[in-house]
Amino acid sequence: MRQRINFNSSWSFCKNVSSLEDIKDSVTVDLPHTWNAEDGHDGGNDYFRGSCIYTKKFNKSDLPVADCYFVEIKAANSSADLYVNGNKLSHHDGGYSIWRADITQELKEENEIAVIVDNSPNDHVYPQMADFTFYGGLYRGVDIIAVSETHFDLGYYGGSGIKVTPKVKTLKASVEIETYVTSIGDDDSFIYTITDKDGNTVASTESNKKTVTLDIDNVHLWNGRPDPYLYTASAKLLRNGEALDEVETRFGCRTFEIDPERGFILNGKEYPLRGVSRHQDRLGIGNALLPCHHEEDIDLIMEVGATTIRLAHYQHDQYFYDLCDEKGLVIWAEIPYISKHLSNGRDNTISQMKELVTQNYNHPSIVVWGLSNEITMGGAKDPDLLENHRILNDLVHEMDKTRLTTVACVSMCKIDEEYVHISDVVSYNHYFGWYGGETSMNGPWFDAFHKKYPKKPIGVSEYGCEALNWHTSHPTQGDYTEEYQAYYHEELIKQLFTRPYIWATHVWNMFDFGADARAEGGENGQNHKGLVTMDRKYKKDSFYAYKAWLSDEPFVHLCGKRYIDRVEDVTKVTVYSNLPEVELFVNGESLGKKSASDHFFYFDVPNKGESVLTAVSGEYKDESTIRKVDTMNEDYVLKEKGAVLNWFDIDAPEGRFSLNDKMSDIMASFRGKLWVLKMGLKIKKLLSTGGEKKAAGFDIQPGAMMQMLGGFTVLRLTSMIGMMNINFTKEELLEMNSQLNKIRKPKK
C-alpha cells in the first residue's frame, strides 16, 4: 500500500545559482519557501528573479520499503529541474501545479535530491506579464510517495489516479469512477466504494474494469453554501486478495447551468454568484502559505457572504479547493494565460490546462475553466492567439464534458471580437469609476452587451478600486481613500447585484496582494484593491458593504473608524447593516432611526468636540469616535512614498489647470487636449529609446493608457508611469504644472 512521507524539513537553500557545482553559502530552510517573501512586495519592481537551488540528503533506509518511489513537488515557480544524486530526472514548466518524478532507479543508501527552481523571465512559460509578483521557490512543499510496482498512476498530469463523474437525475445519481493504473496484471481487480459524509457505504462493487458506474439512491446534493454535502469514492487495487494500492477522493453530486437571462442555476434553482477574486500571497510570507493561512482566507470570504470565488490567475493549492468544496463556494479555476500572448507559449498553455483539469476534476465547487485573462492587451486579432484559444476550448471540452469554459476580457476589448465568443460564457474586467469613466457606466455597459448578445451569458470578472489608510469627507475618483472605495462599491453593488442576467460577479480583490512594480497610493509594491489588507488584519469599510448585501449573519458596522479628526461642522456618517432599521446615537443622544432597502444608512452628524457614535439595531451595535478639528489632519492625506512632488506642493491658480486635475477634464478643453497629446508623444519617445522599459512587462500604447486612466490626475499618472521606469524630476513636474497653469478651465 502507498505511503506518503512529508519531505518539507531541513533543506539547504542557495540563492542565485543555476548549477549544482556552484552551490555555496547555503542556508537551511523548511518548506514551503519562497525567496521573494520580502522583496516581492516592497516596491521598485526589483524583486529577485533567477535560479536558486534546494538540496536535501536522506537515507533510503529511512523510507518505507516499497517497489517504487516518486517525488511529488506541489508547486515550483516557475520552472524547475529535479536531480537525484547528480542525475537530472525531470524538468517542469509552470509554477502552480503538482508534478512528480520516479526516482526509484537512482536511489542508493545515501542520497541527495536537488531541485533547481527558476522564476526568471523567458518567452515560453506563463505568466510573463501580469500585475502581480511571480514569487519563486518550492512554495507548497514536497512529498515522497512510496508505492508498489503496480499502482494508481502517479505520472498522469499530476492527478490522483481516480476520476469521478456523477450524473444526477431526480433523486438518483449515477457515478462513473474511472481509474488510471500502471503495470496492471491480467488477474488484478478493484473494489470500488462510495461512502457518505458519515463513512457509511452507499454503493460498492468488485470488478476487473478500470471504469465502473455505481448508483446512489436518494442522493444528497451538493447545494452550495446552504448544504455542501460531500461523498467519498475509493478504489482499491487487489492481486490475489492482497491490496496493492488504494486511492480516494471526495466529490459532490449537483447539477448546474448558466442561463443568459437567469444567471447561475444550481440544482434547478437560481443561485446568484456574487463574490470575490483571490490571490494567494500574504505580507512578509509571499506565496509560501501554511494551512492556517488558507483557512483564515476561506473564513473571511465566508464572513463577507460570498457565494463564489474566482481563483486568479493560476492553479491554487489543492487544500484551498478542498476548503471550497467543504464550504459550498462555487469556483472559477484558470491557468495563467494572461496579459501577453507568447508566440512560443502554446505548448505551455496546453500542459498547464491539462494539469489544471486533471488535478481538479473531482472538485464539485469548480463550474468553469478559465482559458485566459486580459490576453488581448496587445490586440484581439492575432490569428495565433485565436487559434490558441480554440485549441484550449476544445481540449477542455474533450477532458471535461460536465463543465463550461470562460475568459476574462480586458475592458478595452470590443464585444464583437471573435475572441469574446470562443468560450461558452464570458466575463469582463471593468474599472469604470477608477481607471477612467464614471461608476454609473458599469450597469449600462452590461445592458448593452446583453441586448446585442442575448444568448451569451455575461459576467463581471474584475471590478474594484484601491484604498489605503487615507481619508476624506469629499471622496473623489483616484484619491485612494477608504471613503472613495466604499462609495465605489456601494454604487457597483446596486448596479450589478440587481441585474439577474449577470451570471457571476467577482470583486477585484478580496485581499491586497503583491505587485512589486506598483508605485501607487503611498505604499509601493502592492495592489490595494482588496476588501481586506494584505496582512489580513484590517477589513476595509467596503468589506462590510458586501456583508450587508450577501451575509445572513446579523450585524451593524459604523464606517470611518480610522477617520476620527474632521473639520466640517456637520459630517456624513455611513452605517452598513443587513438589518432593516438602524438608530444612531451621538454621545448617548439619538439622531433618529432610518431604514434602507439598499443596506446603506446615511446620517448627518453634528461635529462638536469629541463624539462617541453608536449605531444600534436590536441587540446589535457598533461604536466609533469623531473629533472636531480646525485643520485637516495631514496623516489622512496621501503622501507618495519617495515622491518627488506631492499634491500640496503644486501651484493651482483658480480657473486654471494643474497637475492636480484629472486627465479627462484637461482633455475636455482644446488646449488641454493638445497638451495631453504632446505629453503622450513624449512618453512614446521615452519608451522607444528606453529599451524594454515597460510596466512589469506591460506594453500599452500611451494613447490607450491616457484614455484608460482618464479618471486620474496628471500627478497620479506620472507616478504610475514610474512603473515603466520613466521617472520625472521635480523640475520637470513643476515645468509641466507651469504649462498647465496657462490653460483656462472651460466654463461650466
ABEGO torsion letter per residue (X at the ends): XBBBBBAABGBBBBBGBABAAABBGBBBBBOBBBAAAAAAAAEGGABBBEBBBBBBBBBAAABBBBABBBBBBAEBOABBBBBBGGBBABBBBEAABBBBBBAAAABBABBBBBBBBBABBBAABOBABBBBBBBBEBAAEBBBBBBBABBBBAABGGBAGBBBBBBBBEABBBBBBBBBBBGBBAABBBBBBBBBAAGBBABBBBBABABBBBBBBGBBBBAEAABBBBBBBBBBBBBGGBBABBBBBBBBBBBBBBBAAAEBBBGGBBBBBBBBBBBABBBGAEABBBAAAAAAAAAAAAAAGBABBBBOABBBBAAAAAAAAAAGBBBBBBBABBGBBBAAAAAAAAAAAAAAAAAAAABAABABBBABBGAAAAEAABAAAAAAAAAAAAAAAAABAABBBBBBBBAABBAABAAAAABABBBBBBABGABEEBAAAAAAAAAAAAAABAABBBBBABBEBBBBBBBBABBBBGAGBAAAAAAAAAAAAAAAAABAABABBBBOBABBBBBAABBBGGBBGBBAABABBAAGABBBAAAAAAAAAABABBBBBBBGAABABBABABBBBBBBBABABBBBBBGGBBAEBBBBAAGBBBBBBBBBEBBBBBBBBEABBBBBBBBBBABBBAAABBBBBGBABBAAABBBBBGBBBAABBAAAAAABAAAAAAAAAAAAAAAAAAAAAEBBBBGGBBBBAAAAAAAAAABBAAAAAAAAAAAGBBBBAAAAAAAAAAAAABBBBBX
